[in-house]
């Protein structure tokens, strides 16, 4: 009867504490400090569902890439919303950072700092509700006017023909 071995993960490599140490350490693939480029994974209990995902190296890498892509989509949405005034850009960026912070230590530290600033901005908006609402509504009206003007005056078609693209 064989006994089950406990295996932990360090970066992108499995480390068997019972394995013989080679010149680069146990479980090293290239060097002792190599990672998958996404940073050290956040700690999780080994018997949790995420611990079971980490037990399979291929699934673990796919999970980390998936978490990174989902977080990136939210952050990009927040950045796209920066053209609108008001606090509209904060929630998607916070969600993206939160998604990243569930898996990456660097994002957990960044998320904590960003969250403090977001809470301060929300507190300011709540202390000045009339001006915050006026700026947000005014900005949305201005954005609506720009979209209307672009469609009404065929500005995209005019720009492409002026540049010789259409």
C-alpha positions as CSV (number, residue, x, y, z in Angstrom):
1,X,0.0,0.0,0.0
2,X,1.5,3.3,-1.0
3,X,1.2,6.4,1.1
4,X,-0.1,9.7,-0.4
5,X,2.5,12.5,-0.5
6,X,1.7,16.1,0.1
7,X,2.7,18.4,-2.7
8,X,2.7,22.2,-2.5
9,X,3.0,24.7,-5.4
10,X,5.6,27.4,-5.6
11,X,5.2,29.6,-8.7
12,X,4.7,27.3,-11.6
13,X,6.2,24.1,-10.2
14,X,5.1,21.4,-7.8
15,X,7.3,21.0,-4.8
16,X,7.5,17.6,-3.1
17,X,8.9,18.1,0.4
18,X,10.0,14.4,0.4
19,X,11.9,14.6,-2.9
20,X,15.7,14.7,-3.0
21,X,17.1,18.2,-3.3
22,X,18.9,18.8,-6.6
23,X,21.3,21.7,-7.3
24,X,18.3,24.0,-8.0
25,X,16.1,22.8,-5.1
26,X,13.1,20.4,-5.0
27,X,10.8,20.5,-7.9
28,X,12.7,23.2,-9.8
29,X,12.2,23.2,-13.5
30,X,14.7,25.9,-14.5
31,X,15.7,28.0,-11.6
32,X,14.6,28.3,-7.9
33,X,12.8,31.7,-8.4
34,X,11.0,30.9,-11.7
35,X,7.3,31.7,-11.9
36,X,4.7,31.7,-14.6
37,X,5.0,35.5,-14.9
38,X,1.8,36.2,-13.1
39,X,3.3,36.4,-9.6
40,X,2.9,34.1,-6.6
41,X,-0.5,32.6,-6.2
42,X,-2.6,33.6,-3.2
43,X,-2.6,31.0,-0.4
44,X,-5.6,28.7,-0.3
45,X,-6.4,25.7,1.9
46,X,-5.3,22.5,0.1
47,X,-8.6,20.7,0.7
48,X,-10.7,23.5,-0.9
49,X,-11.9,23.4,-4.5
50,X,-9.2,25.9,-5.4
51,X,-6.7,23.7,-3.7
52,X,-7.9,20.8,-5.9
53,X,-7.5,23.1,-9.0
54,X,-3.9,23.8,-7.9
55,X,-3.2,20.1,-7.6
56,X,-3.5,19.8,-11.4
57,X,-0.8,22.1,-12.9
58,X,-2.5,22.4,-16.3
59,X,-5.8,23.3,-14.8
60,X,-4.1,25.7,-12.3
61,X,-2.4,27.6,-15.2
62,X,-5.7,27.8,-17.1
63,X,-7.5,29.0,-13.9
64,X,-4.9,31.8,-13.4
65,X,-5.0,32.9,-17.0
66,X,-8.8,32.9,-16.8
67,X,-8.8,35.0,-13.6
68,X,-6.3,37.4,-15.2
69,X,-8.4,37.8,-18.4
70,X,-11.7,38.4,-16.5
71,X,-10.0,40.9,-14.2
72,X,-8.5,42.6,-17.3
73,X,-11.9,42.9,-19.0
74,X,-13.3,44.7,-16.0
75,X,-10.3,47.0,-15.7
76,X,-10.5,47.9,-19.4
77,X,-14.2,48.6,-19.0
78,X,-13.4,51.0,-16.2
79,X,-10.8,52.7,-18.2
80,X,-13.2,53.0,-21.2
81,X,-15.7,54.7,-18.8
82,X,-13.1,57.4,-17.9
83,X,-14.5,59.5,-20.8
84,X,-17.6,60.0,-18.7
85,X,-17.5,62.3,-15.7
86,X,-18.3,61.2,-12.2
87,X,-17.5,58.0,-10.3
88,X,-18.6,55.6,-13.1
89,X,-15.1,54.3,-13.7
90,X,-14.5,53.2,-10.1
91,X,-16.8,50.2,-9.8
92,X,-15.6,48.2,-12.8
93,X,-11.9,48.8,-11.9
94,X,-12.6,47.7,-8.3
95,X,-14.3,44.6,-9.5
96,X,-11.4,43.8,-11.8
97,X,-8.9,44.4,-9.1
98,X,-11.0,42.2,-6.7
99,X,-11.0,39.4,-9.3
100,X,-7.3,39.6,-9.6
101,X,-6.8,39.8,-5.8
102,X,-8.4,36.5,-5.4
103,X,-5.5,34.9,-7.2
104,X,-2.5,37.3,-7.2
105,X,-0.6,38.7,-4.2
106,X,0.4,41.9,-6.2
107,X,-3.2,42.6,-7.0
108,X,-4.3,42.2,-3.3
109,X,-1.9,44.9,-2.3
110,X,-2.9,47.2,-5.2
111,X,-6.6,46.5,-4.5
112,X,-6.3,47.6,-0.9
113,X,-4.7,51.0,-1.9
114,X,-7.3,51.5,-4.7
115,X,-10.2,50.6,-2.4
116,X,-9.1,53.2,0.2
117,X,-9.1,55.9,-2.6
118,X,-12.5,54.7,-3.9
119,X,-14.0,54.9,-0.5
120,X,-12.7,58.4,-0.1
121,X,-14.2,59.4,-3.5
122,X,-17.5,57.9,-2.6
123,X,-17.5,59.7,0.7
124,X,-16.9,63.0,-1.1
125,X,-19.7,62.3,-3.5
126,X,-22.1,61.5,-0.6
127,X,-21.1,64.7,1.2
128,X,-21.8,66.8,-1.9
129,X,-24.8,65.0,-3.5
130,X,-26.1,67.9,-5.6
131,X,-22.9,68.8,-7.3
132,X,-21.9,65.2,-7.8
133,X,-25.3,64.5,-9.4
134,X,-25.2,67.6,-11.5
135,X,-21.7,66.8,-12.8
136,X,-22.7,63.2,-13.6
137,X,-26.0,64.1,-15.3
138,X,-24.3,66.9,-17.2
139,X,-21.5,64.6,-18.4
140,X,-24.0,62.0,-19.5
141,X,-26.0,64.7,-21.4
142,X,-22.8,65.9,-23.0
143,X,-21.9,62.4,-24.0
144,X,-25.4,61.9,-25.4
145,X,-25.1,65.1,-27.4
146,X,-21.7,64.0,-28.8
147,X,-23.2,60.6,-29.9
148,X,-26.2,62.3,-31.5
149,X,-24.0,64.8,-33.3
150,X,-21.7,62.0,-34.7
151,X,-24.7,60.2,-36.0
152,X,-26.7,63.2,-37.2
153,X,-23.9,64.9,-39.1
154,X,-22.3,61.7,-40.4
155,X,-19.0,62.7,-38.8
156,X,-17.4,59.2,-39.1
157,X,-18.1,59.1,-42.9
158,X,-16.8,62.6,-43.3
159,X,-13.6,61.8,-41.4
160,X,-12.9,58.6,-43.3
161,X,-13.5,60.3,-46.7
162,X,-11.3,63.3,-45.6
163,X,-8.5,60.9,-44.7
164,X,-8.9,59.0,-48.0
165,X,-9.9,55.8,-46.2
166,X,-13.5,55.5,-47.6
